[in-house]
Amino acid sequence: MGNQRYQNHEDIGDSDYNSGDYNDGNPFGENNNNNNNSNSNSLGGHSYSRSSSVGTTKHETLQMPDYYDETEVIRPSHGSNSYGKKSGITHVRGKHTFTEQEKEKMSQFESLDFPVIDNQIYRDFHKKSTRLNHILRTFGKWAICFMIGVGVGLIAYIVKQSVEFVQDFKFHSSEKYTQNGGKVIGFFVYYSINVLFGVLASLIIIPVGQIASGSGIPEVKGYLNGIRIPHSMNVRTLIGKTISLILAYSSGLILGPEGPMIHIGSMIGGAIGQVKSKTLKWYPKIFWRYHNDRDRRDFISTGAAAGVAAAFGAPIGGVLFGFEEASSFWSRQLTWRTFFACLIATFTTNIILQGFQVQVHDYGVLTFGFSQEYLYRYVELLAFAAVGVLGGLFGAFFVYLNARLSRWRTEFFSRLPIYTKTIEVFIIITLTSVVLFTSAGLTGCRNEADVTYPIDTITAQNITFVRFFCPEGQYNDMAGLSFNTLDASLRLLYSRSANLFSIQTLIVFTVISFILTTITSGIMLSSGLFIPMMLIGASLGRLAGQFGALMFKHANPPIDPSIYAMVGSSAMMAGFSRMTISLAIIIVELTEGTQYMLPVILSVMIAKWVGDIFNESIYEHLMEQKCYPFLPTQPPQSMLRFGITDVMKTDVVTLYEVERVSRIIEVLQAADKHAGFPVIEKHGSANKDAYSEDGIYCGMILRSQLTILLNYKIFCQEQPHIQNTYQRGKNQRRWGKATDYGHIPADGRMNYQIMTQALARHFPPISEMNITREEIETMYIDLRPYMNLSSVVANETFSFQEGYQLFRTMGLRHMPVVNKRNEVVGIVTRKDLL
């Protein structure tokens, strides 16, 4: 097989290892094709020749020619479509068949190193650690969570205050003309401000990158699942997304800030928890113990939950959102720290908004006036269930339309310059402004005196009527929904007054808001879906409640449409996002409607069940379209009949425990798609230059670790191979006593702290490491102190289901497959399981 054995194996390791905000270009500064085909390479001004006896895998019969496509020959297909055909949009998880273009795009994303690298230097470090060091590390995590809560709370305050200032300016400027009969001038003032802020929000995305547009929830879910998505968690994206959110939310489009706040909170959590920047190449030593993917994952989970808490004023809902929806890995310790951060974020936002008053008011953003004597009848649970069905149907229909629209946008704009997406934003702002303004202008006026409230309402109603073109003492009910902020519109829909809106107004607004939300979601600016979908659901639910009030107008007490508005919001949210527990708690905390927990839970569950009949959540579809290699909790049903050997790669690149520098460099440059290499025990051989992969598996070494060892020149002379001659006695293990890997002394220039800090930074290409020709040809690297001694392996007898669960549950990046003699026969990575 020769040197070609390193080709065509994008999934052995995760490709684009240093892409995005982690590095720029090839980490070794060389052309990949030249690496695979040339016979010599330049290194530090010297050249060396590659050995022609690189070796082949021992299972030669399992290998195909180098040009084969393993998905067509070995890998079982998840669907019936050919890989050469255009892939359509699927409705059920696990049914999607990736095309060659999609697989190539997927190969750009590498996995994160969530497992602890349990090597000798790690063990030596912890042997010397004291209880005080453990306490300081734990205290540091709590301090970081406190700072995350404060940071997210401040950002939420800035966003809220900025949006309120812009919205007040826009509506007051327009109302000066509308109230005096200047319809045309009032519209153009309103429209001009919308266009100004909407176009600016879109233009901000161009220099920052597409990663800053949308809600960012697919990126957060993907990262917390173990996918390194370039630029998704850096400072530039944070600044660009925050500015775009403020401008976009002020543009009159039907969008919300909650989704972007989740992404913003995640970026704040990652930035504060790491206290470093690869973009700025700033690597301070403070908090160096947290400079790893595992701790960063936890801080990002905390930040995402704090973003929900600050946006909704719902600390418990934030924790449950992180546990249920965002994070793929959770622990009891993370629960307490996340809850603490959510409390701090909510408290920070509220105390600043209230001007640091001594008396803290309620946390509910949308205060829901409840009844002291009447909540609902038990028979109304049937009506609430019907609203849940409607929410599930509308939510699934929204996912169906928006997923196809997103696919069309991707294909259409891929052939056009990026600024054309700003033209789309301009067109949608124009359409939205015209439709919302015109719908209010065509609606008649209603008397304010005709609005009545239940006498048993405890919470005072704070309703702001929108006059629009109506005379004094009258209001325009459509303008209260369309010519108003989304928060104010929700408050009106949650009002306990029974006759605030006409049925015609609710029908028209439900249709208009549904269509506008569908076409707005996915354009090039920062936007979320939570508030718009709550608005649609509240309008739909209130419409159902008012129909019920007309049908049973003699009921005493009368049917309250506002309860149906709240139930409709929760049903619509569940219908498109498929959230359950966290959604119910968020709705209750948001509205302070704890008395209505049962209707909310009932509608959420039914809406999710109905929606699941038709498709997945919108975020699942977006991750599928973006080709994120996301691993759901359960494997596809179509793969349960296969074994782990059906999906593993058989062409494995391995290294010896003590390996020549020349071979390590050769492997790194030739196997440029490999991010990890199994380390095997070397058999005694007469020809020491001959390479054989028939060795017992010993551990796992990462590409980044090998690069660090080369950069620091952790070289040694050839070490003698010590055979394990211990004789097994009766009732003893087959291989006798435990091996002595943990007692191999590490080089004095390398320890756990240096290795941890080095893994978090950039390194120059190998050609710039100033390694001499003599060192290349004569020196070795002892990998035993640095390889992962506790890496998880799968036996070749494993089923696909068990291998998938092991990989997914442990958060692995590589999983070697061994036979009964503990010899490596294959390797499994994330993309092999999709």
N, C-alpha and C positions, 0 to 999 in steps of 0.2 A: 504493500500500500504506500510505503514511503511517506514523504512529507504531505501528500494529499490527504492523509488521514485526518487532518485538522479542519478540512473544509466541510461545508454544508451541515453544520451542527449548531445552528443559532441558539438552540434551546438547552444545550448542555450547560452553559452558563448564561447569565442574562446579559444580552448584548447591550451596547452603548453604555458601558459601565460608568464612564465618567461624563455622560451627556448632561446637557442642561446646566443647572446651577451648580453641578458638582465638578464639571471640568469642561474644557472647550476642545473639541476635536479628539483625535486619536491619543490615548494616554501615552503612547510610545513614540509619537511624532513621526510615524512611518506609514506608508501606504499599505493597506491590508493585503491587496492583491500581490504586491511585491513580496510581502512577507511569506506568502504561501508558495511562491513559485521560484524565487531566486535561490541560488546555492550559497551565497555568501552575503554577509551584512557588515555594515560599517559600525563600529562601536568605539567611541572615544578616539578616533583616528586610526584604529586598528581594525583588521578584519579577521573573521574566524570562519571556518567551514562547518557546515552542519553534517552531523553523522547521517549516513544513509541507512543506518540500522535503528531508526527511531522505534521500530517495533510495531506490532499489530496486536489487536485484542486476541485473547486466547480463543474466543468463540468465533472462529473465522466463518463458520457456516451460517451464522446469524447476520453477517454483514452483507450489504448490497454494494454494488459498484458506487464509486464516489459521486456519481451524478444522480443517484436515486432520490426520489422524494418519499421520505418516510411516512408521510401522511397518506400516501396512496398505497404503499406496500405493506407496512407493518401496522401503523396506527389505525385503529378502528374509527370509523366515521360516526359523528354524532347525529347525522341527519342523512337525508336521501339525496341532497343536491350535490352535484359535482363540484370539486374545488376550483375547477376552471371556469365555472359559471358565475354570474353575478349573484351575490348573496342578497336575499330579501330580508325584510324585518320580521322577526319571529314574535310570538306571543307568549311562549312558555320557556322558562329557563332551561337550558341544556339542549334546546332544539336548534340553536343557531349553528350554521355551518360556515366556517370562516373561509373566505376566498384567499388566493395566494397574495393578493394585495393587502388584505386585512392581516394575514399572518406576518407579512413583511413589516407592516406598521406596528403590530404587536411586539415584534422582536426589538423595537426601539426602547421598550420599557424593561428595566431590570428590577429584580426583587431587592428587598431590604434585608439586612442581617439582623433579624429579631432574636435568634438564639444567642445565648451567651457563648463566647469563644472560650471554652473551658480548656485552656492549655496550662502548661507548667508555670509560666510566669504569672498567670492569673491565680493559680493556687498558691504560689509562693507569696504573692501580695496579700492574699487573705489570711495566710498563716501568720503574717506579721501585723495584721490589723487588730486594733484594740476595740473594746466596747465603746470607747469615746468616739472612735472613727465611725462606727456604725450609727451612733446617735447623731453625729454631725451630718452624716449622709442623709439620714431620715429627716432631720430638721431642715436641711437644704431643700428637700423636695417640698416640704410644707411652705417654706419661704418662697419658692418659685411659684407654687400654686397661688399664694397670696398676691404676688406680683402679676400673675396672669389675670386674676380676678380684677385687680385695680386697672390694669391696662385695657382689658376688654370693656370694663365699665366706662372708662374715659372715652374710648372710641365710640361706644354706643351713645354717650351723651353728645359728643361732637356731631355725630351723624344726625341725631334727633333735633338738636338745636339748629343746625345748619339747614335742614330740610324745612323746619317750621318757619324759619326766617324767610327762606325763598318762597315758600307756599303763601305766607301772609302777604308778602310783597306782590306776588302774582295776582292773587284773587282780589286784593284791595285795589290794585291798579286797574284791573278789569271791571270791578264792580262800580267804580266811579262813573263809568260810561253806561253800563247796563242798567243801573238804577235810574239814570236820567234819560233812558230811551235810545242811547247810542249803541245800537246792536252791532253794527258793522265795526265801528271803532273798538268797541269792547272785545269783540271776537279777535281782531287782529292783534290787540295788546296781549290777550291770553295766548293766542297762537304763536306770536313772536317769542314770547318768553319760553314757551314749551320747546320750540325749535332750537333756540339758543342753547338751553341746558341739555337737551337730548343729543344734539350734534356734538357738543363738547364732551359729553359722557362717552360717546362713541369714539371720538378722536383720541381720547386719553388711552384707549385700549391699543391703538396701533403701535406706539413705541414700547408699551409694556408687554404686549403679547396677548394672544387669544385666550390664554389661561386665566386672564383676569376678567373675562366676560362671563355672563351667566351667573348661576348661583354659587358654583364652586363645590356643591355637595358631592357630585360624582368624584371630584378630585380628592376630597377629604375621605370619602368612603374607600376609594382606591388606595390611597396612601396608608390608611389604617388597616387595610387588608394585606399590606406588604408590598405595594407597588411603588417604586420610585418614579414619580411623575415629574419630569424636568420643569423647573421654574414654578412649581405649584406652591412652594412654601418659602419663597425668598422675600427680601425686603421690598424690592421693586414692585413685585406683584401686590404686596400689602398696600403700598402707597397708591398704586394705580387703581386697585379695586375700591379702596375707600373713597377716593375722589370721584370715580365714576359712579359709585353708588349714590353719593350725595346729589350729583348732577342729574342722574337718571331718575331718582325718586322725586325730583322736583320738576320733571318734564311733562307731567300730565299723563304719562303712560300708565297703564294698569299693571303695575309690578310692585313688589314689596322688598323690604330690606332684610328680612329674616334669614333667607338663604345665604346671601353674601356675608351677613354677620357671623354665620357659622364658619365660613371659610376664613374670614378675617380673624375670628377668635382662634382658629387652628394655627394660622400663621403667627399670631402673637404668642401662642403657647410654644410653638417650635422655636421662635426667636429668643424668648426669655429663657426657656429651658436649656438652650444650648449656649447662649452668650457667645456666639461666634457668627461669622459670615464668610461663606466660601465665595460669595459674589465680590465682597470687598477684600477677601484674603486676610481676614482679621481673626486670629486664633488666640485669645487670651487664655491663661491657665486657670482662671477662676471657673469653678464648676466643671473641671475637666472630667470628673468621674461620670458626668451625665452626657458626655460626648459620644453617644452610641445610639444606634437606631432603636433599641428597645426602650430606653428612657425617653427619647424624643417622641416615640409613638404615644407613650402615656401622657406626656405634656400636651401633645396635639389633641388627644382625646379630651383632656381637661379643657383646653381652649375652645374646642367645638361646643362642648356642653355649656361653658360660660357664655358663649355667643348667643345660644338659645335663651339662657336665663336672662341676659341683659336685654335682649330684643323683646321678649314677652313679659318680663317681670315674673318669671316662673323658675325659681331655683330647683325645685324638685323635678319639674318637667325637663329641665336641662340635663340633669343627671340621668334620667330615664331615657332621654333622646340619645345621649352618648352610649348608654348601655345597649339599647334596643336597635338603633338605626345606624349610628356612625361607626362605632368601633367593632372590630372583629375579635378583639382580645380584651378581656376584662378581669379584674381581680377585686377582692374585698378592700385592699388597701387603696386601690385607685378610686373606689366608690367614695370613700371618706374624703380623700383629697379633692376629688372633683366636686363633691357637695360643698366643701368649704370654699372652693374657688367660685362656684355658682352663687353662693351667698354673698361673697365679697363683691362680685360683679353686679348683682342686683342692687345691693346696698349702695355701692358707689354711684351707679346711675341715678337712683332715686334721691339720694341725699344731695347730689349736685343739682338735679332738676328742681328740687324743692328749696334751693337756696340755703342749704345747711341749717335748716330749721331744727329746733330742739325736738319738736313733735313730728314723728315720722308718720306719714299718712299710709293708706293702704297701698299694696303693691299692684293691685289690679289695674291694668292699662285701660281696659274697656269695662268699666264698672257696670255691673248688671243688677238693676234694681229688682230685689226679690220680694216675694209676698210672705206676709206673716201668717196668713190663714189658709192660703191655697197655693199648692204647687202644681199638681196635675192629677188627673184621674188615672186609675190603673188601666182603664180601657184605652186611654190615649197612648199607652205603650205600643199598641198595634199601629197607630198613626206614626209614632216615632220610628218604628221598624220600617214602615213604608218610606219614610224620608231617608232612612239608611239605604234602602234599595235604590232610590233615585240618586243618592250621592254616589253609590257604587257604579251605577250605569253612566252617569255624567262623568265621573272620574275616569272610568275605563275608556269612554269615548274621547275624552281630552287626551289621554295617553296615546290612543290610536292616531288621532289627528296630529298631535305635536311630534310624535316620533317620525312620522312620514314627512312632515314639514321640515324637521331637522335634517333628515336624510337628503331631501331635495336641496336644502340650503347648502349642505356640504358639497354635493355634486355640482351645483350651479356656480357657486362662488369660487370653487377650486380652479376654474378656468379664467377668472377675472382678477384684476388688481384688488388689493385688500380695501382700498378706499371706497370701492363700490358697496361694501357693507354699510358704510355710513350713509350712502344714498338710500339704502333700504330703511335705515333708521329714520331718515327724513320723511320718507313716504309713509311709514307707519305712524309717525307723530302727526303728520298732516291728516291722515285718515281718522286717527283717534280724536284729535281736537275737533274736527268737523262733526263727527258722529255724536260725540258727547255734548257739544255745544248745541247742535241742531236738535237733538232729542229733547234737551231741556227747553229750547225755544218753542218747540211744537206742543209742549204740554201746558195744559191750562192751570189756572191758579186755584188755590184752596184757602179757606178761611182758617186763620190760626186759632180762632175761638172755638172751632169745631173739634179740635184735638182734645181728647179726654184721657185721663189716667186713672188706673184703679186706685181706690181710696186706701187700700191696704199696702200700698207700695212704701217700703221703708226708705229706700235710697231716693233722694231727690233727683228728679230728672233734669239734666242739664242739656236741653235741646236747643241747638242754634238753627233757626229757620233760615233758609236761603230764599231771598225774595226774587232774585234774578230780575225779570221784567214785570213783576207783580207790584201792585200798589201797596201802600202801607196797610198792615193788618192781614195781609195774605202772603202765602208762600208757594213756591214751586216744588212739589215733592220729587220730581225727576231731577231738578237741579241740586236737591239735597244729596243725591247719589252720584250724579255725573259731573256736576260743577262744584266739587268739594274734594277735600283730601280723603284718602281711603280710610284712615282712622275715624274721621268724623262721619263718613258714610256708614261704617260699621256700628258706630254708636247710635245712629238713627235707626238702623235695622234692629238693633237690640233694645230699642226703646219699648216700654211696656204699654204705650198708647196703642189702642186697637185700630184707630182710623187715621194713622199718620200717612199711609200710602194707599193709593188706589191699586186695584188688582191689575189694571192695564199697565200702570207704571212698573210694577214688579215683574210682569211678564216681559215687557220690552227691555228693561234693564238686565234681567237675567240672560236673555239672548245676546244682547250687545256685549256685556262684560265677558261672557263665555267666548265669543268669537274674538274679541280684542285680546283677551289673555292668551288664547291659543296662538295667534299670530305674533304676539309680542315676545313670548317666551322663546329664547334662542337667538335673538338679534344681538348685535355686537355692542353690548354694554352690560354693566353689572346689574343684575336683576334677580329677584326671587319670586316664588310662587305662593308662599304661605298666605299672606294677606289677600292677594287677589282670589285665591280659591276659597278662603273664608268668606269673602264678600259675595262671591257667586252662590256659595252654599247658604249664606244667611238670607239672600234675596229669594232663593228657591224655597228655603224652609219657611220664611215668613209668608210666601205666597201660598204654600200648603196650609199654614195655620189660618190665614184669612179665608181660604176656601172652607176650611173646617168650621170657622166661626160663622160663615154664612149658612152652611148646611145645618148647623145646630145653634141657631141664633137664640133659641129659647133656653139654652142651657144656663144654669145658675150654679156657681159663677160662670161667666162666659169663658170660652176658650181663649187662651193668651197666645197670640201669634209670635211674641218675642221669644217664648221658649222654643218654638219651632225654628226660629232663626238661629239660635245657638246650636240646636241639634243639627240643623242643616249645614252649619259651618263645619262641625266635627265630621259629619258624614262625607262632605265634599273633600275635606282634607284626607280622610282615610281612603277615599276612592281613588285619588291620584298618587298618594305617597305610600299607602298600605301600612302606615304607622298605626299602632294600637294603644298600648299602655301609656306611652309618653304623650301621645296626642290627647288622650282623655284628660290626663293631668294638666297639660298645657292649657287646654280649653277652660278647665275649672279654675286654675290659678289666674288665667287671663281675665276671666269674667267674674271671679269670686262667686261662682254659682255652684257651690258644693252641694246644694240641695238637689241639683239636677244631674248628679253623677250617674244615676241609673239610666236615664234616657241617653246621655252622652255615650256611655259604654255600649249600650245596645245598638245605637246607630253606627258607632265606629266598627264594631264587630261585623255587623251585617254588611256595611259598605265594603269592608275588606274582603269578605267572602264573595260578594257579588263581583267585585273588581277582579279578583283572582281567577274567576271563571274565564275571563277574556284575555288578560295580559298581565305583565308584571308592572311594577311601579315605574314612573317616568325616569327615575334615576338609574334603574337597571337598564332601561333601553338606552339611555345616554352613555352609560359606560360601555355597553355593547357596541354602539356606533363609533365611539372613540377608540375602540379596540384595546381597552384596559383589560389585562389578564386577571380579572377579578374571580376569586374562588369563593363561591357561596358556601353556606354551611353544609349542605348535602350535595353529593355528586349527582350527575345526571343519571336518571333511571336507565337510559339506554346503555350506560357503561357498566352496569352492575354485573353483567355476565362475563366480563373480561378480567384478566389477571394483570398484576403490575408489570409483568414481562411484555405485555402487549403494547404498552405505552412508553416504556423506558428506552433510553438511548443505549445502544450496545457499543458504540465506538467511544470509549472512555479514555481520556488522557490522564495518566497517573504519574506520580513521582515517587522516588525512593525516599526513605527516611533521611538519609544523608545523600544529597544530590549534587552533581556537578553544577557549577555556575553556568557553564556553557549550555547545558541542557535546560536549565531553568529559563535562561534568556531565550533559547530556541523555542521552548514551549509557550512562553508569554507572547512572543511575536507571531508564531505560527497559529496557535490556538487563540486568536484574538477575540473570539466570541465566548470563551470560557472564563467564568468568574470564580470557579472553585475547582480544586484538583484533589482527588483521593490520594492519600499517601499509603504506600504498601511496603511490606517488609521485603528486603532484597534476599533472594536465594543465592547460595554460594555457586559461583560459576568460574570455569577455567578462563574464560574470556571476560575480563571485567568491563570491557567496552560494550559488550553485547547487552541489549536491553530486553528485559522480559517483563510482561505484566502479570505473570502467574505468581502473584505474591499475596500474602495475607494482609487484609485491610487493617490499617493502624489508626488512621485519623483523616482529617480534612484540613486543607490549607487554602486560604483565599488568595485570589490574584493580588488584592491590595496588600496583604501581608508579605507576599513574595516581593512586591515592588519596594516595600519599606525595607526589607532585609537587604535588597540590592543597593538601595540608596544609602543605607548606613554601613554598607560593606561588612555585614555580619558573616564573614567568611571563616573557614577553618580548613585544616588539612584533612585528607581522607581519613575517616574513622573506621576502625575495624568492626565488622559485623559480629555481634555476640549472639551465638545461637542459644536458644533456651533448652538447656540440657537437663532441666529438672525432671526427675523421674516421678511419674504419677503413681501414688500409692493407692491402696484400697479406699473406696468411698471418697476419693478426691476428684477434683474437677479434671476434665480431660486434658487440659493444657497445663496442669500443675499450678504453681503459684502465680500470682498476678505479675504482669510485666513491670519493668522498672522505668516506664516512660516518665513518671512523675519525678524521677531522681536524676534525670539527665541535666547537667548544669547548663544554664543559659549563658550566652555571651555577656560579659560585664557591661557592655555598652547598650544593652537592650533590656528593658524591664517593662512591667505592665503599664506604668504611667506613660512612658515614652511611646509604647506601641498604641495605646488608646488615643493619645493626642495626635499621633501621626496618621491614624486611620481617619481622622476628621479633616485632613487638609489635602492640598494638592501636592503632587510630586512631579519633577521634570521627566521628560521621556528618557528611556534607557540610554539612548544615544548621547544624552547630555549628563550622564551620571559619572563620567570620568573614571570608568572602570578600565583598567589596563588589559592588554592582550594576555599578559602572563597570568593575571588573576582569573581571566576567563578560562584559560586552558588548564590551570593547575589547581584552582581553589574549589572548595565545596561549601555547601550550606547545610548545617544540621537542622532539619525541620522539626525534630522531635519536641524541643521546648516550646514551639510556637504553633503547632498544629492543634486543632480541636480534638481533644481526646474523648469527648463525650458526644460526638456527632451521632445523630440518629440514622440508623440504617434499616433497610427493609430486606427481608428474605425473599428470594426469588419465588417462593411458594405463595406469597401474599396475593390476595385478591385486589382488584382495583379499588374496591370500596374501602378496605382496611388501609391500603396505602394512601388513599386520598384523605381519609380521616386523620391518619397519623401526620401527614404533611400539613394539612390545614390547621389542625388543633395545636400543633407545636410551632406553627409559624415558620416553617423551614424555608430555606432557599435552595438547598441541594439535599437530595436523599439518595445516597449510594445503595445499590442493590447487590447483595452478596449471595453466594451459594452456600451449601452446607459446610464447605471448607473455609468459609469466611474470605473467599476471593471475590474481588469486584467483577461483576458480570454486566453491570449497567448503572445508569444514574437517572434520576427523575428530577425535573425542575417544574416550576409553576406552569409553564406553557405546555408541558407534556400532559397535564391533567385536564386541559380544556378541550 
